[in-house]
């Protein structure tokens, strides 16, 4: 399996990104934020996957008290 292959569907990727960001922010995305995340979700799946993983890593460090 190609790494991040599941992120090649723009709709699925947008929903994953939106859920992750809203969970970590503790709020809904604004319209402009959601629009930009939808735009980002259409990028090449490996690029999207790397950015998604970075957000996860930063969120994990924040939750551990590392930031």
N, C-alpha and C positions, 0 to 999 in steps of 0.2 A: 504494500500500500504506500502511496506517495504521502509524505508528511503533509498534513493540513488539507488533504483531499476533501474532507467533509465540508471545508469552507469554500468550495467552488460554486455553491448555490447562494446567490446574492441575498435572497429573502431569508434563508436560514442563518446566514452569517450576520445579517443585520439584527435579527432577533437575539442571537447569542451576544453580540456586542452591546446591544441596548440593555439587555438584562444584566450583564456584568457591570456596566457602568452605573446603571440605576441602583443596583445593589450596593456598590461601593460608595456611591455618592449619597445614598440615603434619600434620594429624590428622583422624580421623573426628569427626563431630559427635556430641555426646552425645544421648541420647534426647530430653531436653527441648529442646535446640537444634534438632534435626531436626523435632520437633513444631511449634515456633514458625515455622520456615522453611516447613513445609507450610501452616500457617495463613496466613502472609504470601503464599504462592504463589496463594492463592485471591482475593486482592484484585484490583481492576480492573487490566487489563493495562498501562495507561500508568503507573500508580503503581508497579507491580512493575518495569517497565522502567527507570524513573528510579532507583529504589533499586539495581537490578542494575548500572546504569551507574556510579553513585557508588562502589559496591564495587570495580568494575573500575578506576576512576580512582585510588582510594586504594591499591589493590594495586599498580598500576603505579608510583606515586610511591614506595611502599615498596621495590619492587624496583630502582628507579633510585637509591635512597639519599636520596630527598628527604624522608623522614620520620624 
